[in-house]
């Protein structure tokens, strides 16, 4: 039988900030985005802040109303990545099967090292103590015979705790829990299950296949198998690299934009580094998506195919602008825009072109992109940029890219 651990670092962002700044230990702390850049919401908080009902997603002013003594700190993502790597280095000393699930969570398959380091609970306690002593953080660990239940276990007791879920007794332990405790049961699925009279994991586990298949398709059958402890997915090797399925970046503007010209400039800003990001993963894009959020926080998304697979920021931006202008009629000003390149394929894949494709222009654009990238890497991002970016006060100084691997769980 396998022994799987799920290690979850408690209140990760806030805990790292407290570890690096002992003067704020013992105080309610919240890591918040920049108010000036209109990202002024709570990203993470510690347990003392939770006691005041401070929640992730609260506006900073709301959080301070709940907790007047709240210590607000800016996020330091490089620091969080460093602590994440240090934790994984500790995990790797016990097994070569360590699979990240976000920046602060990992699955570990410790089946092969039980004879050396003890059973799953003993290994979990060792890891818990080492993380606390060496990094100054705490973790909660779930121990079980599959990944789904290990994840559920780490959520059951927090902070600094170990929960063991055994194969012979999981029904008594887990089936009375709410259905949304199970990985894969999100808010919408939970609401749909509740409407069907399914409130607990046990009720989901015993629901007829025909009912679940009719409502959710194959996803419903998979969730039922999870509830019955039938997850056989393997923990990947530590050095496994997930294939990238899309790359995106978004901007929340310092002030709402209200016309196509400002939107076009923003889209060019978002697309300027797609060339280098695609070359990093040796991919080209066959399509794009444009997502906007208006000033009422409602969002819309549109997709289209590119004329031919490419990595040119200019081509990507032009197609994104054309798509945006054809779809959005300016019912409201826009608060944010996100551009994503999708349907990625290998850069070595042959491209079918027609007699009317301006492929020579595409080649010239890619050479120009590479030259600009070299200049920016050597002299900084401001050494060369489109004139349209000058004096655009609504644009933030930088954008953050995200790469999405193929999803593993519903």
N, C-alpha and C positions, 0 to 999 in steps of 0.2 A: 504493500500500500504506500502511496506517495505521502510525503509530508511537505506541505506548502505553507510558507509564511507570507503574510502581507504586512509590511512595515509602513506606518503612516506617521510622519513627523507632525507633532501637535502644534497648531497655530503657527505654521512654519515661518511666514514672513515676520510676524510680530515677535516670535521667539528669537529669530536671528538678530533683529534690531536690539532686543534686550540683552542678548549675549554680547553684542559688540559695544553696547553703551550701558554699563552697569548702573548708571545714575537713574535710569528709568525703570529698573527692576522694582517690582512691588507696586507699580502704578498701573492704572488702566491705560493701555496703549492701543492705538489704531494706526495702521499703515494706510495712507490715503493718497490718491492721485492729486495732481496739481489743480488747484482751484482756478488759477490764471488760464490754464489751457483747457478748462471746462471738463476736467477729469476728476473733479472734486468729490469723489465718493470713497467709502470705506472699502479697501481691498482685502484687509485682514485685520483681526483684532485678537488680543489675548483674553484669557479667561476672566480677568478682573473687569475688562470692558464688557464682556458678555453678561456679567452680573447686572449691568445697567441696561441690558437689552439692546446694546449696540449691535447692529447687524451688518453683514457684508452687503454692500449696495446702498446703504444709507448715505445721504448727502452729508458732507462734513458738518454743516450747520445743524442737521438733525441729530447727528451723533453727539455734538457738544451740548445740545439741549437736553439729551438724555443723561449725559455725564459731563458736567461742567469742568471737572478736573482731568478730562481726557487728554492724554499726551498724543499729539498728532505728528507722525514722522513721514517723510517722503520715502518711496520705495527705492531700493538699491538692488536691481535685478542681477547685476554681476556678482554681488555678494551672495545672493540666494543660490545662484548657480554654483558658486564655489562650495558652499556648505552641502549642496546636493551631491556634488562630486565626492566630497570627503566622506559622506555617509555611504555612498555606493562603494567606495574603496574599502570601507570596513566590511560591508556585506560580501564583497568579492573574496575576502579572506576565508570565507566559509563555504562558498559555492561559486561555480562559474556560470550558474543559471540565475541571473538577476535581471528582471524585466521591469523597467520603469513604467509607472502609470501616472504621468504628470511629474512635476519637478520635486514633489515631496513624498511620493509613494512608490513602493517597489514590491513586486512579488519575488520570493526566493524559493527555489526548490532545494531543500536540504536533505532529501531522501538519502543521498549517497554518503553524507557526512555524519549520520546519526551515531555510528559506531565509535567515532572519534570524539564528537562534541556533545553527545547525549541526545535525548529525544527532542521533539519540536519545541516543547515548552522550555526546556533547559537552554536550547540555542536562542530562543526568543528573549529569555531573561539576560543571557550574556550580551546580546546585541543591545538590549535596552540600557544595560549598565554602561556599556562602552560608549554609546552615543551620548549619554548623559555626562560621563567623565571626560571624554575626549573633545566633544563639540559643545557641551553646555546646553544641549537641547533634550527634549523628551520625545519618545515615540510610543505609539500604541501598536501592538502586534496581534494579528489574528493567526491562529494555527489551525490548519484543517487538512483535509485530504484532497481538496481541489481549490482552484483560484477564487471561484465565486464565494465560497463559504469563508475562505481566509480573509477576503476583503470585508465581508459582512462582520466577521469577528473583530477586526481592527476598529470598526465603527461602534461596537457595542459598549466598550469601556474606554473612557478617555478622562484625563491624560495618563501617560506613563503606566500602561497596563498591558496584560497579556490575557487573551481570551482563547480557549481551546474548544474547538467544535469537532467532536468525534463522529465517525461514520455510523457507529451503532446507536448513537443517541441524538443525532441532529434533529430528528422530527420533534421530539419533546422540547428541545432547546430553541428551535428556530420557527417551527410552523405557527406558533401563536403570534409572531411578530408581524407588524404591518407589511403589506406587500411591497411598499415602496422602499423597504430596507434592502431589497434585493437589487444587485447591480443590473442595470438595464431597464428597471422600472422607473421612468422619469415622471415628471409632473403630469403630462398629458396621458400617459399610459395608466398611471395610478388613478386618475380621474375616470378614465374609461372603465377600468376594472371595478372601481367602486360603484359605478352606474350599473354594472352587471351583478352587483352583490358580492364581489370578491374583495374582501378587506385584508385578509391575512395571507402569509406565504403558504400556509397549509391549504387554504381554500383554492389558491392558484394551483398548487400541486395536484389537487384532486379534481380540477375542472375538466370536463370532457374535451378531448382534442377537437371535436367537431365545432364546439362553441368558440374555442380560442382561435381556431383556424379561420372561421368565418369572420371574426371581428378583427384579428391582427395578422392573418396569414401565417407564414412560416415563423415570424417573430414570436407569435403567441406560443407555438409549440416549443421554441427554444427557451422561452421564459419558464414554461412548465418544467422542462428538463432541468433547468437551473434549480428550481424549487425542490426538485426531487434528488438533488445532489449528483446529477449526471453530467457535470462539466468535466470533460477529459482534456481540455486544452492544455498544451505544454507551456511551461515557463521558458521563454527564449534565452539563448545564450547571451552573456553580458555584452559581447561585441557585435551582436546582431544589429543591422541597420535597416530600419523600416523603409520600404520604398515610398518616396514622396509622391503624393497624388495631386497636390495643388500647392500654390504659394500665393499668399495674399498680404496686403497691407492696407491700413485704414488711417484716416485723419478725422479727428474731431476739431472743428474750426474754433478759433478764438472768438469769432462772432459769426452768426448765421450768414450764409451766402444766398443771393437772391436772383442770380442771372446765369446764363449759359457761359459767359466769358469767364467768370470766377470759377465755375465748376470745371471748365476745360483746363484752366491753369492748375487747379488742384489735382485733376486726373493726371496731367503731365508730371506733377511732383510725385504722385504715388507710383508712377510707372518707371521713373528714371533709373531705378536699380534692378528692375526685373531681369535685364540682360545678365548682370553679374550673378544674381541669385540662381538663374536657370543654368548658367555655365558651371556653377559650383556643384550642382547635382547632375550635370551632363544630360539635361533635358531641354526639349522645346515644347511649346504650348500649341494646342490645337483649338483652344477656346478661351473665352474670358467670361467673368461675371462681374456685374456692377451692382453694388448694394448701397442704398441711401437710407438715411434716417432723418426725418424732418424735425421741425422744432416742437412737434407734439410727441416725439419719440416713436412715432410709427415708422416702420421700415418697409422697403420694397426692394426686390431683387430681380435682375434680368440677366439672361445668358445669351451668348451668340458664338458662332464659330469664327475663327480667323480665316482670312482668305487662303492661307497656307500655313502649316506649322512653322513657328519662328520663335526667336528669343529677342527680337528687336523691341526695345522700349518705345521707339517712335511708332512702329506699326501697332503695337498693343494699345498705346495711348490713343492713337487716331481712331481705332475701332471702338474703344471704350467710350470716347466722346460721341462718336456717331450713334452708338447704342443708347447712351444716356439722353441725347437730344431727341431721339425718335420716341422715347418712352415717357419722359417726365415732362409734365405740363405746368409745373410750378404752382401747384395748389397751395403749397406752403414753402417758406424758406427752408434751406437744408442745414442740418446741424453737423452731419458727418457723411463721408463717402468711403467705401471700401472697394478696392479692385482686387480680383483674384484671377490668376491664370490657372486654367483647368485642363483636364484631359491631356496630361503630360505624357510624352513619349520620348524614347531615347533620341539623343541628338544625332545618332548614326542612322536613324530610320530613313529610308529613301523617301523623297518628297515628290509627289506627282504634281507637276505644274502644267498650266495651259499656255497656249501661244500668247495669251493676253496678260499673263502675270508679269509684273515689273520686277523680275527677280534680281536684275542688276542693281536696282535701287535698294533692294533689301540687303544685298551684299555690302553696298557702300554704307548703309545705315549701321550694320553690325561692325564694320571696321571703325566707323566714327565712334560708336559706343565704346569699343575696346580702348581707343585712344583717350577718350574722356575719362574712362575708368582708371587708366594708368596715371593720368595727371592728378586725379583726385586722391588716389592712394599715396602719391608722392608729396603733394602740396596741400592736401586738405579739400574738403567738399566744396568750399567757396571759391576755389581757383577758377572754375568754369561752370556756368549754369545758364539756363535760358533767361533772356531779358525779362520775360513775363513774370519770373519769380521775384523781381526786384520790387520793393515797397508793397508787397502783398501782406498786409498786417494780419490778415485773418488766418495765414498759414502758420502752424507750429514749426519749431526749428527742426524737428526730425520726425520720422515715421518708424513704426515698429513692424517688422515682417514676421509672418508666421507660416510654417510649413505643416501641412496636414498629412499624416500617413493614412494608409487604409484602415478603416475602423475595424476593431476586433469584436466589440460587444454592441448589442442593440441598445 
